[in-house]
Amino acid sequence: MKLVVIGTGYVGLVTGVCLAKFGNRVVCVDTDASRVETLRGGKVPFYEPGIEEMMNRNVAEGRLSFATSAGEALAEGETAEVCFITVGTPSAPDGSADLSAVEGAARDVGRSLRGPLLVVVKSTVPVGTHERVKAWVSEELKKRGQEPEFLMVSNPEFLREGAALRDFLEPDRVVLGVESPEAAERMKSLYSFLDSGRLLFMDLRSAEMAKYASNAMLATRISFMNEMANICERVGADVDHVRRAMGRDSRIGPSFLYAGCGYGGSCFPKDVRALRDFASASGYHPRILNAVEEVNENQKDVVFEKLALHLGDLSDKTVAIWGLSFKPKTSDVREAPAHRLILSLLEARARVQAHDPRAIEETRSALGDHRGLLYMHDLYDAVNGADALAVMTEWDIYRQPDLLRVRKLLKNPLMVDGRNLYSLAEMQRLGFDYLSIGRPSILGAGS
Ligand SMILES: NC(=O)c1ccc[n+]([C@@H]2O[C@H](COP(=O)([O-])OP(=O)(O)OC[C@H]3O[C@@H](n4cnc5c(N)ncnc54)[C@H](O)[C@@H]3O)[C@@H](O)[C@H]2O)c1
C-alpha cells in the first residue's frame, strides 16, 4: 500500500518509519526543506532511541522516501491510499490550538488528491476539527473542478517521546474515529500487525475527545501529586511514602504519581489549554482543568524559590543545572521546567552552568545566547565552583553520579532536586544541604 505522511516530527516520522517496516511504500513530507535534507542524508533531526537505524534500513530497502510537498508525494508513482496528517498543533496566544499547519496540510491534500483516499488525522486537534479538514480538502478540490472520493479518519496518537517506536508498535490501544464501515475496514488492514482487540472504533468526535481527555487525566495526576507534595512539605510528611501507599491501591495504580518540578513538553501544557479553550467555547466552565494548569505554573517556580530562599541574593551566585529537556530520553525542550528556571535565574542576575546529555543545542536555539549562561558537556564540569546544583530532568546518568565528587566540586553543598532522585539518608551522610519536592529538607551542612 502507498502511504503519505504529512509532517516529519516525532509523530510523523515514527508513523512513517513503522508503517514502512511492514512493507508499505511510505513518502514522508515536510515543508521544512532543511529537515527533509537532513532526513535524506540519513540523520534524524531530534533524539529518539532507535529511530535513525530503523529509518535508514527502510530507506535502503526502498520503502521510505522524503518529499518537501504533499503534491509531489501524492503525484509521484502509484496512487496513495492513505494520507496521515501529523503536523504540529501548538498553542495560539489565546490558548486555543493553532490549526494553521493542519489547514495547510489539508489544503495541500485537496490540491493534489488524485484517487480515493483515506485522510487520517493523527495530530491532536479540537473536537470537530475533522469536519473543518474535510471542508478545506473539499474547497481545494472544488477549485480544481474535481471530486475524487475521500473519507475522514481520526486516529490520535498516544506515543511517548523516548519510547516512541515501542509505543507505536505495541500500543495499549489504537483509537479510530471513522465515518463509515469502509473506512473502518481499511484502518483494520493498516493496523493488521496488532491484535484487533487493541483497535477501538468510535465516532470521530469521540476519538478527538479521547486524546484530550487522556492527556488531561495524566496532567491532572501530576498536578494532584504536586499539590500533595506541597502540603506534605508544610505538614512534615514525605510524599514518597504517601505515593507508595497510594499506588498500591488497585483503584489508583502506581503510574504518574511522582511529584516534581512540573510538567512540560509538547503535549500536556498545550493540550490542557486547548481543551479548556474549546470547553469554554462550548459554554462549559472547566474548573478542574483551570486548577491543573494553575498548580503546574506554580510548580515550575518551586526550584527557583527554594534556591532563592537558601542562597539569598542571587546576583553574585552560580547555579549548576542538570537536565534541560522536559523529560529524559528526548531532546525536546518545549515548555521544559528547566527553561523557566534558567530565565528566572538570569533575571535575578545569577550565572548558570547547564548540562544535558542530549538537549544543549535545542536549549541554545530556544533561549538564545545569554552572557550568564554557560553550557557544559560534562556533568561534573557544570557543578564545578557552583553555589548550588538544581536537578531538573531524571536522565539515567544523574541517578547514580559520584555524589561525593559533586559535593566537593560545589562551592556550597546545596542541592535542590526537582525530581526526587536521591535518598535522604544518603544525602545527609554525604553532607549535603538537600531540598527535594514534598520530602523533609536536610539542612545544616553549609552553615
Ligand atoms: N510529540 C509527541 O510526543 C506527541 C505525541 C502524541 C501526539 N502528538 C501530537 O501530534 C502532532 C505532531 O506533533 P509532533 O511533536 O510530531 O510535531 P513537531 O512539531 O515535532 O513536527 C511537526 C512537523 O510538521 C511540519 N509541517 C508543518 N506544516 C506542514 C505542512 N503543511 N506540510 C508538511 N509538513 C508540515 C513541521 O515542519 C514539523 O517538522 C501534534 O498535534 C501533537 O500534539 C505529539
The ligand as an ORCA input file, in Angstrom:
! r2SCAN-3c Opt
* xyz 0 1
  N       5.431     14.690     20.281
  C       4.668     13.815     20.915
  O       5.109     13.116     21.844
  C       3.223     13.626     20.515
  C       2.531     12.512     20.997
  C       1.203     12.347     20.636
  C       0.581     13.288     19.820
  N       1.279     14.372     19.397
  C       0.586     15.339     18.520
  O       0.983     15.079     17.172
  C       1.109     16.301     16.435
  C       2.522     16.417     15.889
  O       3.409     16.506     16.995
  P       4.999     16.430     16.795
  O       5.598     16.587     18.155
  O       5.331     15.257     15.954
  O       5.187     17.759     15.935
  P       6.524     18.529     15.528
  O       6.266     19.946     15.831
  O       7.706     17.829     16.118
  O       6.590     18.320     13.950
  C       5.637     18.790     13.056
  C       6.263     18.867     11.672
  O       5.254     19.214     10.712
  C       5.854     20.040      9.722
  N       4.790     20.770      8.991
  C       4.040     21.818      9.400
  N       3.149     22.156      8.431
  C       3.333     21.310      7.406
  C       2.705     21.110      6.139
  N       1.680     21.887      5.720
  N       3.167     20.119      5.331
  C       4.190     19.334      5.740
  N       4.806     19.460      6.928
  C       4.383     20.423      7.756
  C       6.798     20.922     10.520
  O       7.807     21.475      9.682
  C       7.369     19.909     11.535
  O       8.548     19.307     11.064
  C       0.700     17.406     17.406
  O      -0.663     17.681     17.241
  C       0.960     16.789     18.770
  O       0.130     17.334     19.765
  C       2.595     14.562     19.695
*
